[in-house]
Amino acid sequence: MTVRTIKHEELKGGYSIGRKIIIDASEVYGEFEIMAMYEDGTELETTTATTEKEAEKAFDEMLLKYAEPLQKALYNKLEEGEKYTLVYLNDYGFPVAQKIKFHSMKCTTYAQHSDVVEMVFTPYRKRNQVKKRFYKNSLMVFKGWQDLKEEDTQEVLKNNESVKITKSKYACFDSRYIDDLENSFKDAVVIYKNYRIGKNGNLYA
């Protein structure tokens, strides 16, 4: 065997405006080489290592130089086989606490977005693994399986023997969801806040 790939990731490219960057760590004729280059082969930087462990470390350091903010926040933070609770806003802008068993993650792109991670996990009480892409919005990860309590996101307007009426504390994609839920869970692993100011001056997550 002359060439063996140890680690490989691809950043940007696709339909995004960023040029694709390939990060690769390989064993070549018994020597370890780590390289970052554009898709056309133009080298950005290269280095060598004497052991596979050193090559993996150099790869991680090189990737973090070129990765996007969300990718940097999540890269190498989660352990295979461990249980976590993901807290994020769904497509309608309201909070979700998803309990998972983590398997793997890779950097990728989606449509025009270059700062994307694709996570593979088994949801709570499910047998099959699923893939989910995270991009654009805020994301928090906590150790273990934790529950989102109703009082964390809802306020009760009426509650009697016949009816219970609640409403969300905030509007959709409100950044206060993330700020408040950060304090509702324990053992944070990743707190990634991607806040944006809307045309109305409000802060969105």
SEMINU-363468 format. One record per residue (C-alpha): x, y, z; residue in one letter. Coordinates in steps of 0.2 Angstrom, whole numbers, padded with zeros to 4 digits, always signed. Layout:
% SEMINU-363468
XYZA/...
END
This chain:
% SEMINU-363468
+0000+0000+0000M/+0007+0017-0005T/-0006+0029+0000V/-0018+0028+0014R/-0031+0042+0018T/-0032+0045+0037I/-0044+0060+0037K/-0053+0070+0024H/-0065+0084+0024E/-0072+0096+0011E/-0077+0114+0015L/-0087+0127+0005K/-0090+0124-0014G/-0106+0117-0021G/-0119+0131-0024Y/-0111+0142-0011S/-0101+0157-0016I/-0085+0150-0007G/-0072+0140-0017R/-0071+0122-0012K/-0056+0118+0000I/-0050+0100+0002I/-0042+0096+0018I/-0033+0079+0018D/-0021+0069+0029A/-0013+0054+0021S/+0001+0041+0024E/+0012+0042+0008V/+0025+0028+0007Y/+0027+0028+0026G/+0027+0047+0028E/+0012+0057+0035F/+0007+0072+0024E/-0007+0085+0028I/-0013+0097+0015M/-0026+0110+0012A/-0029+0114-0007M/-0042+0121-0018Y/-0052+0109-0029E/-0041+0114-0044D/-0026+0107-0035G/-0019+0124-0030T/-0011+0121-0013E/-0015+0133+0002L/-0003+0125+0014E/+0005+0108+0018T/+0014+0100+0032T/+0021+0083+0038T/+0021+0073+0053A/+0030+0058+0060T/+0016+0048+0068T/-0003+0045+0063E/-0008+0054+0080K/+0002+0069+0075E/-0005+0069+0058A/-0023+0069+0065E/-0019+0083+0076K/-0011+0094+0062A/-0027+0090+0051F/-0038+0096+0065D/-0029+0112+0067E/-0028+0115+0048M/-0047+0112+0046L/-0051+0124+0059L/-0041+0138+0050K/-0053+0136+0035Y/-0069+0130+0043A/-0085+0141+0045E/-0091+0147+0062P/-0104+0133+0065L/-0092+0120+0059Q/-0079+0126+0071K/-0091+0126+0085A/-0096+0108+0083L/-0080+0100+0076Y/-0073+0086+0087N/-0084+0091+0101K/-0096+0076+0102L/-0091+0058+0105E/-0097+0043+0096E/-0110+0033+0105G/-0114+0046+0118E/-0131+0053+0122K/-0134+0072+0120Y/-0149+0084+0119T/-0149+0096+0104L/-0158+0112+0106V/-0163+0122+0091Y/-0177+0131+0082L/-0187+0121+0070N/-0193+0127+0053D/-0206+0137+0061Y/-0195+0146+0073G/-0200+0137+0089F/-0188+0128+0100P/-0185+0109+0100V/-0175+0098+0112A/-0171+0082+0103Q/-0163+0068+0112K/-0151+0058+0102I/-0137+0045+0102K/-0123+0053+0092F/-0114+0043+0078H/-0104+0055+0067S/-0103+0072+0059M/-0095+0080+0044K/-0094+0097+0036C/-0104+0100+0020T/-0114+0113+0011T/-0133+0115+0007Y/-0140+0126-0007A/-0131+0142-0005Q/-0125+0139+0013H/-0107+0135+0016S/-0107+0133+0035D/-0116+0117+0036V/-0114+0101+0047V/-0122+0085+0043E/-0125+0075+0059M/-0129+0056+0060V/-0138+0050+0075F/-0151+0039+0082T/-0166+0048+0090P/-0173+0044+0107Y/-0184+0028+0106R/-0179+0025+0088K/-0169+0011+0081R/-0164+0018+0064N/-0150+0031+0061Q/-0155+0048+0053V/-0145+0062+0045K/-0149+0080+0049K/-0141+0096+0042R/-0139+0111+0053F/-0135+0128+0046Y/-0140+0146+0047K/-0148+0146+0064N/-0142+0144+0082S/-0139+0127+0090L/-0135+0121+0108M/-0129+0104+0113V/-0130+0097+0131F/-0124+0081+0138K/-0136+0067+0142G/-0155+0066+0138W/-0164+0082+0145Q/-0182+0087+0143D/-0189+0104+0138L/-0202+0109+0150K/-0218+0118+0145E/-0215+0132+0156E/-0198+0136+0148D/-0207+0141+0132T/-0226+0143+0135Q/-0236+0154+0147E/-0253+0148+0153V/-0268+0160+0149L/-0281+0148+0156K/-0281+0132+0165N/-0297+0123+0172N/-0305+0107+0172E/-0312+0109+0155S/-0298+0118+0145V/-0280+0123+0145K/-0274+0138+0135I/-0256+0142+0132T/-0246+0153+0121K/-0228+0155+0116S/-0218+0167+0127K/-0210+0174+0111Y/-0212+0176+0093A/-0204+0164+0080C/-0185+0164+0079F/-0184+0176+0094D/-0166+0175+0101S/-0173+0175+0118R/-0178+0157+0116Y/-0160+0153+0115I/-0154+0164+0129D/-0167+0158+0141D/-0165+0139+0136L/-0146+0140+0139E/-0150+0142+0157N/-0164+0129+0157S/-0152+0114+0153F/-0136+0109+0161K/-0119+0102+0155D/-0117+0112+0140A/-0105+0105+0126V/-0109+0118+0112V/-0117+0135+0113I/-0118+0142+0096Y/-0128+0158+0094K/-0130+0165+0076N/-0140+0180+0079Y/-0146+0192+0066R/-0154+0209+0066I/-0171+0210+0056G/-0177+0225+0046K/-0188+0229+0061N/-0173+0230+0073G/-0177+0214+0082N/-0164+0201+0086L/-0167+0183+0078Y/-0159+0167+0081A/
END
